[in-house]
Amino acid sequence: MAHLRALLILAWFIHASTPQTHDLQNPPQLQEVKDESGNRADNKSDVHFRKISDTSTYKAHGESDVGAIGPYYKLAYGIAKASMEGEFPYELLNKTLNGTVEYEEDWKKLLDTYIGYFITVLFGVVLVIIFPIVCLGCCIYIYCCCCCKKPEPKSPREGVYRKKCCLYVTLIVLAVLIIFALVGICLMFASNEHLRDSIHELGTSDFELLDDVTTYIRSSVDQADQLVNKDFTFSRTVLNRDLQNIGGILGEDVKQKVTDRLRLQKLYDDIIALENSAYLLNVAMEDLVASRETIIREATIFLADLRPIQAEINRIQDPRFREACPNYTLNADRFNPAVLLPDESAKNRYLNRVISRGVYAMTLESSQKLNEIPKRVQTENQATTQDLSNKVANYTGVVTSIYKRFDELAKKFQSQTDIQSLKSRMKNYAKEFMEYDEQRWVIGLVISLVALLIVLPLAIWLVFGFMGFLYFVLPIVKKTRPYYCSICMQIFYIFAMIFLWVMLILTTVVFAIGAPTTKLFCEPLQSLEIIEKLIVEYKLLGTPNSTWLSDQIYPDKNVSLKLVDIIRSCSNGSTAYKAFKMKEAQVFDLTEIKDYGKTFNIGENVKKLDADFGGVQISTAEMLEFVKNMKTFDEKMQYSKYEELFRTNPYHSAEVLVLQINTFLTVHPNHAERAVINRVRDMLMGALSSHGSLMQGPILKVKDTVTAIITHTRQPTDSSLNTRTTALIEQIHYMQKNVNSTAKDALKDSLTDYELRLKNIFNNFSRHIQDSVENDIGNCKPLWNVFNTIFIYRVCHSIVGALNGWWCAMGWTILFLVSATWVAYFTTHHFFTVR
């Protein structure tokens, strides 16, 4: 028994030091939902959609750099642009196409506008005419001067020195001119090759980029399919999950609000706090039960010992003894522990059962009864949630209109535009043009090689001049090897001048073609405003007004759609929705998608949700019984019997009687009945020291235990056990009475949160639709890349740029080859003296 008591005390200490509370704040959590597209929704139904992106592979990437030769092309383009600084000839071009040109007035105006271009062409024509005349005159002049007799130097040494200095300087100038001429030949060769390669690339591979248009259309439809058939399906999945788990979402929220408003958490915590008192009182009951058995057993023997002693005392007749020992009556007959000591075993068994069951388990069972609230919300609203789910399914038609519209536009475009046929025609045109370009390329290659052959003798002459200039200052005898070499050089000079004259003619013609091409073709492509002005204001396509594009794409709709705006939007990476102004044209009615309440009103359907919470229990019978027993515990304690036990305890009277006998014998040492009195004293001392002490110890323990019980149950007065349990019982009754109305009010409040939860799913989806249609689906950057690669990069930067570089390189080469040839020719006639 002592071991059991020790274990109970230890268990109570551990229990009292460990807080026991319910966690009523966390309802069951929903699992996160994901799909194969990467969309996900957390347990609060916050839907996170994967951003819709174009995963198609396109052939065009919007190249704009022609490589290391690009700066040279810019130089040639700058020269051409400087010669044609005037405004683009809109009116003249329009009149030319319409056959209404007024030659005198219009050509005069054109001449005033592009005076620089005409001067440049005229200058080239003049050079072509006077170039052979000048060359012939110079040859005659030099030959005649060489035949004339020159003044002899004062001394042979002085003449040799002068000729050596002049020759050295002339050869240096010739070297510089030859180097610049070689640079021009290299640029001419590179431009010619690049021009041929660019035209070949345009005809063979660039027109394949038109497949990107088909890829773009197919990709846009696929993105719309992702948005409608996958993302919306995922939203419906999340919504149906919330509708099917209405008990776990709405019901748990109602349960939580009921718990908070009725302060059930505090109730359970206060009841759990009673468990500490139950542990203490149970230990006290264990002590009282154990002490009662000991007291009854030892008191029986002790009282049996007192009865003969009482008989001996009664035989003493001396009145002085009774006067000196007033406790001579031991009250052995009045003391009956079996009657006086209450049997606390029933209380002990009940408290043991409560402790083994656990007060926490009682409150947990009570709190679990509140799960009836989510169950009723779930079962009583199945029809309403199913009806709402069906209405959401009907909303699918509104969403799928986006995909259908995209698909219709794609099919309409594909039916009106045959990309493969267009690509085939463009390739055929390019193939025919490539045949002519092959001839041009051969001419350019021949020109480069001939120019290089012209440079070669000049370079040999230069090397010979530096290595053996002393030989050349000596007189040359006719019909010798040096003499014939001089004759060959003169013939070479004549051939070189004829070739350079031909190059000059070709340069003038190429410039006359290339410079206007840059102005008339490339400048409009690189300036969107010029394109718009050509189409709208000057009607080069035969369009009657500025709404021609709108009438083609959106007939019968008042939408201002400009080609320049579409191209600029695509170059900035805008979507088709913005570039083609689909919002103004009402191609997609995103307003109807955002205003999903027109199709189904979530608020009205949610308000139909209801549940009957009548009969929902707050507490269990076992928990209420425990609280009531704890309340009446102090009342059921028979404190009067314990007081009677302590008052009639013969042990104390016997102790006092022993002291009184000792005092009496001290006063009357020679008393006649001394022997009897001594025997009574000895018998009393023996009884007290044996079974009396074994009885008295438990009695004192019972007294301490009873005092502890009184202290624990009654102090302090304002928080006594009775006061606390009375408040708990009143609170339980109040909660039980108001649980239905509280749950009803909580349901009304929770319906608002539940409605917002469902609306948030569609708000996220509507925002996702708007953001995807406006910023993601059909990003027309690939269309701009096709336009930029074919027209701006390939045609303007590569083909026209190479054409301008070609004539610029030929002009460069002519300039320095003519100079180098004349310097070499001058050197031949100046330093060779024929004898």
JOZIWO-V484691 format. One record per residue. N is the residue number from 1. SS is DSSP state (alpha for helix, beta for strand, coil for the rest). PHI is phi as a letter, one per 40 degrees, with the letter a starting at -180 (none if undefined). Layout:
n,ss,phi
N,SS,PHI
N,SS,PHI
This chain:
n,ss,phi
1,coil,none
2,alpha,c
3,alpha,c
4,alpha,c
5,alpha,c
6,alpha,c
7,alpha,c
8,alpha,c
9,alpha,c
10,alpha,c
11,alpha,c
12,alpha,c
13,alpha,c
14,alpha,c
15,alpha,c
16,alpha,c
17,alpha,c
18,coil,b
19,coil,c
20,coil,b
21,coil,b
22,coil,c
23,coil,b
24,coil,c
25,coil,c
26,coil,b
27,coil,c
28,coil,d
29,coil,c
30,coil,c
31,coil,c
32,coil,c
33,beta,b
34,beta,b
35,coil,b
36,coil,c
37,coil,c
38,coil,g
39,coil,c
40,beta,a
41,beta,b
42,coil,c
43,coil,c
44,coil,c
45,coil,g
46,coil,c
47,beta,c
48,beta,b
49,coil,c
50,coil,c
51,coil,c
52,coil,c
53,coil,b
54,coil,c
55,coil,c
56,coil,c
57,coil,b
58,coil,b
59,coil,c
60,coil,c
61,coil,b
62,coil,g
63,coil,c
64,coil,a
65,coil,b
66,coil,c
67,coil,h
68,coil,c
69,coil,c
70,alpha,d
71,alpha,d
72,alpha,c
73,alpha,c
74,alpha,c
75,alpha,c
76,alpha,c
77,alpha,c
78,alpha,c
79,alpha,c
80,alpha,c
81,alpha,c
82,alpha,c
83,alpha,c
84,coil,b
85,coil,c
86,coil,c
87,coil,c
88,coil,c
89,coil,c
90,alpha,c
91,alpha,c
92,alpha,c
93,alpha,c
94,alpha,c
95,alpha,c
96,alpha,c
97,alpha,c
98,alpha,c
99,coil,g
100,coil,b
101,coil,c
102,coil,c
103,alpha,d
104,alpha,c
105,alpha,c
106,alpha,c
107,alpha,c
108,alpha,c
109,alpha,c
110,alpha,c
111,alpha,c
112,alpha,c
113,alpha,c
114,coil,b
115,alpha,c
116,alpha,c
117,alpha,c
118,alpha,c
119,alpha,c
120,alpha,c
121,alpha,c
122,alpha,c
123,alpha,c
124,alpha,c
125,alpha,c
126,alpha,c
127,alpha,c
128,alpha,d
129,alpha,c
130,alpha,c
131,alpha,d
132,alpha,c
133,alpha,c
134,alpha,c
135,alpha,c
136,alpha,c
137,alpha,c
138,alpha,c
139,alpha,c
140,alpha,c
141,alpha,c
142,alpha,c
143,alpha,c
144,alpha,c
145,alpha,c
146,alpha,c
147,alpha,c
148,coil,c
149,coil,c
150,coil,c
151,coil,c
152,coil,c
153,coil,c
154,coil,d
155,coil,a
156,alpha,d
157,alpha,c
158,alpha,c
159,alpha,c
160,alpha,c
161,alpha,c
162,alpha,c
163,alpha,c
164,alpha,c
165,alpha,c
166,alpha,c
167,alpha,c
168,alpha,c
169,alpha,c
170,alpha,c
171,alpha,c
172,alpha,c
173,alpha,c
174,alpha,c
175,alpha,c
176,alpha,c
177,alpha,c
178,alpha,c
179,alpha,c
180,alpha,c
181,alpha,c
182,alpha,c
183,alpha,c
184,alpha,c
185,alpha,c
186,alpha,c
187,alpha,c
188,alpha,c
189,alpha,c
190,alpha,c
191,alpha,c
192,alpha,c
193,alpha,c
194,alpha,c
195,alpha,c
196,alpha,c
197,alpha,c
198,alpha,c
199,alpha,c
200,alpha,c
201,alpha,c
202,alpha,c
203,alpha,c
204,alpha,b
205,coil,b
206,alpha,c
207,alpha,c
208,alpha,c
209,alpha,c
210,alpha,c
211,alpha,c
212,alpha,c
213,alpha,c
214,alpha,c
215,alpha,c
216,alpha,c
217,alpha,c
218,alpha,c
219,alpha,c
220,alpha,c
221,alpha,c
222,alpha,c
223,alpha,c
224,alpha,c
225,alpha,c
226,alpha,c
227,alpha,c
228,alpha,c
229,alpha,c
230,alpha,b
231,alpha,c
232,alpha,c
233,alpha,d
234,alpha,c
235,alpha,c
236,alpha,c
237,alpha,c
238,alpha,c
239,alpha,c
240,alpha,c
241,alpha,c
242,alpha,c
243,alpha,c
244,alpha,c
245,coil,b
246,alpha,c
247,alpha,c
248,alpha,c
249,alpha,b
250,alpha,c
251,alpha,c
252,alpha,c
253,alpha,c
254,alpha,c
255,alpha,d
256,alpha,c
257,alpha,c
258,alpha,c
259,alpha,c
260,alpha,c
261,alpha,c
262,coil,c
263,coil,f
264,alpha,c
265,alpha,c
266,alpha,c
267,alpha,d
268,alpha,c
269,alpha,c
270,alpha,c
271,alpha,c
272,alpha,c
273,alpha,c
274,alpha,c
275,alpha,c
276,alpha,c
277,alpha,c
278,alpha,c
279,alpha,c
280,alpha,c
281,alpha,c
282,alpha,c
283,alpha,c
284,alpha,c
285,alpha,c
286,alpha,d
287,alpha,c
288,alpha,c
289,alpha,c
290,alpha,c
291,alpha,c
292,alpha,c
293,alpha,c
294,alpha,c
295,alpha,c
296,alpha,c
297,alpha,c
298,alpha,c
299,alpha,c
300,alpha,c
301,alpha,c
302,alpha,c
303,alpha,c
304,alpha,c
305,alpha,c
306,alpha,c
307,alpha,c
308,alpha,c
309,alpha,c
310,alpha,c
311,alpha,c
312,alpha,c
313,alpha,c
314,alpha,c
315,alpha,c
316,coil,c
317,coil,c
318,coil,c
319,alpha,c
320,alpha,c
321,alpha,c
322,alpha,c
323,alpha,c
324,alpha,c
325,coil,b
326,alpha,c
327,alpha,c
328,alpha,c
329,coil,c
330,coil,c
331,coil,f
332,coil,c
333,coil,c
334,coil,c
335,coil,c
336,coil,b
337,alpha,d
338,alpha,c
339,alpha,c
340,alpha,c
341,coil,c
342,coil,c
343,coil,c
344,coil,c
345,alpha,c
346,alpha,c
347,alpha,c
348,alpha,c
349,alpha,c
350,alpha,c
351,alpha,c
352,alpha,c
353,alpha,c
354,alpha,c
355,alpha,c
356,alpha,c
357,alpha,c
358,coil,g
359,alpha,c
360,alpha,c
361,alpha,c
362,alpha,c
363,alpha,c
364,alpha,c
365,alpha,c
366,alpha,c
367,alpha,c
368,alpha,c
369,coil,c
370,coil,c
371,alpha,c
372,alpha,c
373,alpha,c
374,alpha,c
375,alpha,c
376,alpha,c
377,alpha,c
378,alpha,c
379,alpha,c
380,coil,c
381,coil,b
382,alpha,c
383,alpha,c
384,alpha,c
385,alpha,c
386,alpha,c
387,alpha,c
388,alpha,c
389,alpha,c
390,alpha,c
391,alpha,c
392,alpha,c
393,alpha,c
394,alpha,c
395,coil,c
396,alpha,d
397,alpha,c
398,alpha,c
399,alpha,c
400,alpha,c
401,alpha,c
402,alpha,c
403,alpha,c
404,alpha,c
405,alpha,c
406,alpha,c
407,alpha,c
408,alpha,c
409,alpha,c
410,alpha,c
411,alpha,c
412,alpha,c
413,alpha,c
414,alpha,c
415,alpha,c
416,alpha,c
417,coil,b
418,coil,c
419,alpha,c
420,alpha,c
421,alpha,c
422,alpha,c
423,alpha,c
424,alpha,c
425,alpha,c
426,alpha,c
427,alpha,c
428,alpha,c
429,alpha,c
430,alpha,c
431,alpha,c
432,alpha,c
433,alpha,c
434,alpha,c
435,alpha,c
436,alpha,c
437,alpha,c
438,alpha,c
439,alpha,c
440,alpha,c
441,alpha,c
442,alpha,c
443,alpha,c
444,alpha,c
445,alpha,c
446,alpha,c
447,alpha,c
448,alpha,c
449,alpha,c
450,alpha,c
451,alpha,c
452,alpha,c
453,alpha,c
454,alpha,c
455,alpha,c
456,alpha,c
457,alpha,c
458,alpha,c
459,alpha,c
460,alpha,c
461,alpha,d
462,alpha,c
463,alpha,c
464,alpha,c
465,alpha,c
466,alpha,c
467,alpha,c
468,coil,b
469,alpha,c
470,alpha,c
471,alpha,c
472,alpha,c
473,coil,c
474,coil,c
475,beta,c
476,beta,b
477,coil,c
478,coil,c
479,coil,g
480,coil,b
481,alpha,c
482,alpha,c
483,alpha,c
484,alpha,c
485,alpha,c
486,alpha,c
487,alpha,c
488,alpha,c
489,alpha,c
490,alpha,c
491,alpha,c
492,alpha,c
493,alpha,c
494,alpha,c
495,alpha,c
496,alpha,c
497,alpha,c
498,alpha,c
499,alpha,c
500,alpha,c
501,alpha,c
502,alpha,c
503,alpha,c
504,alpha,c
505,alpha,c
506,alpha,c
507,alpha,c
508,alpha,c
509,alpha,c
510,alpha,c
511,alpha,c
512,alpha,c
513,alpha,c
514,alpha,c
515,alpha,c
516,alpha,c
517,alpha,c
518,alpha,c
519,alpha,c
520,alpha,c
521,alpha,b
522,alpha,c
523,alpha,c
524,alpha,c
525,alpha,c
526,alpha,c
527,coil,b
528,alpha,c
529,alpha,c
530,alpha,c
531,alpha,c
532,alpha,c
533,alpha,c
534,alpha,c
535,alpha,c
536,alpha,c
537,alpha,c
538,coil,b
539,coil,f
540,coil,c
541,coil,c
542,coil,g
543,coil,c
544,coil,c
545,coil,a
546,coil,c
547,coil,b
548,alpha,c
549,alpha,c
550,alpha,c
551,alpha,c
552,alpha,c
553,alpha,c
554,coil,b
555,coil,c
556,coil,g
557,coil,b
558,coil,c
559,coil,b
560,coil,c
561,coil,b
562,coil,b
563,alpha,c
564,alpha,c
565,alpha,c
566,alpha,c
567,alpha,c
568,alpha,c
569,alpha,c
570,alpha,c
571,alpha,c
572,coil,c
573,coil,g
574,coil,c
575,beta,c
576,alpha,c
577,alpha,c
578,alpha,c
579,alpha,c
580,coil,c
581,coil,f
582,coil,c
583,coil,c
584,coil,c
585,coil,c
586,coil,f
587,coil,c
588,coil,b
589,coil,c
590,alpha,c
591,alpha,c
592,alpha,c
593,alpha,c
594,alpha,c
595,coil,c
596,alpha,c
597,alpha,c
598,alpha,c
599,coil,c
600,coil,a
601,coil,c
602,alpha,c
603,alpha,c
604,alpha,c
605,alpha,c
606,alpha,c
607,alpha,c
608,coil,c
609,coil,c
610,coil,a
611,coil,a
612,coil,b
613,coil,b
614,coil,c
615,coil,g
616,coil,c
617,coil,c
618,coil,c
619,coil,b
620,coil,b
621,alpha,c
622,alpha,c
623,alpha,c
624,alpha,c
625,alpha,c
626,alpha,c
627,alpha,c
628,alpha,c
629,alpha,c
630,alpha,c
631,alpha,c
632,alpha,c
633,alpha,c
634,alpha,c
635,alpha,c
636,alpha,c
637,coil,c
638,coil,c
639,alpha,c
640,alpha,c
641,alpha,c
642,alpha,c
643,alpha,c
644,alpha,c
645,alpha,c
646,alpha,c
647,alpha,c
648,coil,c
649,coil,c
650,alpha,c
651,alpha,c
652,alpha,c
653,alpha,c
654,alpha,c
655,alpha,c
656,alpha,c
657,alpha,c
658,alpha,c
659,alpha,c
660,alpha,c
661,alpha,c
662,alpha,c
663,alpha,c
664,alpha,c
665,alpha,c
666,alpha,c
667,alpha,c
668,coil,b
669,coil,c
670,coil,b
671,coil,c
672,coil,c
673,coil,b
674,alpha,c
675,alpha,c
676,alpha,c
677,alpha,c
678,alpha,c
679,alpha,c
680,alpha,c
681,alpha,c
682,alpha,c
683,alpha,c
684,alpha,c
685,alpha,c
686,alpha,c
687,alpha,c
688,alpha,c
689,alpha,c
690,alpha,b
691,alpha,c
692,alpha,c
693,alpha,c
694,alpha,c
695,alpha,c
696,alpha,c
697,alpha,d
698,alpha,c
699,alpha,c
700,alpha,c
701,alpha,c
702,alpha,c
703,alpha,c
704,alpha,c
705,alpha,c
706,alpha,c
707,alpha,c
708,alpha,c
709,alpha,c
710,alpha,c
711,alpha,c
712,alpha,c
713,alpha,c
714,alpha,b
715,coil,b
716,coil,c
717,alpha,c
718,alpha,c
719,alpha,b
720,coil,c
721,alpha,c
722,alpha,c
723,alpha,c
724,alpha,c
725,alpha,c
726,alpha,c
727,alpha,c
728,alpha,c
729,alpha,c
730,alpha,c
731,alpha,c
732,alpha,c
733,alpha,c
734,alpha,c
735,alpha,c
736,alpha,c
737,alpha,c
738,alpha,b
739,alpha,c
740,alpha,c
741,alpha,c
742,alpha,c
743,alpha,c
744,alpha,c
745,alpha,c
746,alpha,c
747,alpha,c
748,alpha,c
749,alpha,c
750,alpha,c
751,alpha,c
752,alpha,c
753,alpha,c
754,alpha,c
755,alpha,c
756,alpha,c
757,alpha,c
758,alpha,c
759,alpha,c
760,alpha,c
761,alpha,c
762,alpha,c
763,alpha,c
764,alpha,c
765,alpha,c
766,alpha,c
767,alpha,c
768,alpha,c
769,alpha,c
770,alpha,c
771,alpha,c
772,alpha,c
773,alpha,c
774,alpha,c
775,alpha,b
776,coil,b
777,coil,c
778,coil,g
779,beta,c
780,coil,c
781,alpha,d
782,alpha,d
783,alpha,c
784,alpha,c
785,alpha,c
786,alpha,c
787,alpha,c
788,alpha,c
789,alpha,c
790,alpha,c
791,alpha,c
792,alpha,c
793,alpha,c
794,alpha,c
795,alpha,c
796,alpha,c
797,alpha,c
798,alpha,c
799,alpha,c
800,alpha,c
801,alpha,c
802,alpha,c
803,alpha,c
804,alpha,c
805,alpha,c
806,alpha,c
807,alpha,c
808,alpha,c
809,alpha,c
810,alpha,c
811,alpha,c
812,alpha,d
813,alpha,c
814,alpha,d
815,alpha,d
816,alpha,c
817,alpha,c
818,alpha,c
819,alpha,c
820,alpha,c
821,alpha,c
822,alpha,c
823,alpha,c
824,alpha,c
825,alpha,c
826,alpha,c
827,alpha,c
828,alpha,c
829,alpha,c
830,alpha,c
831,alpha,b
832,coil,c
833,beta,b
834,beta,c
835,coil,b
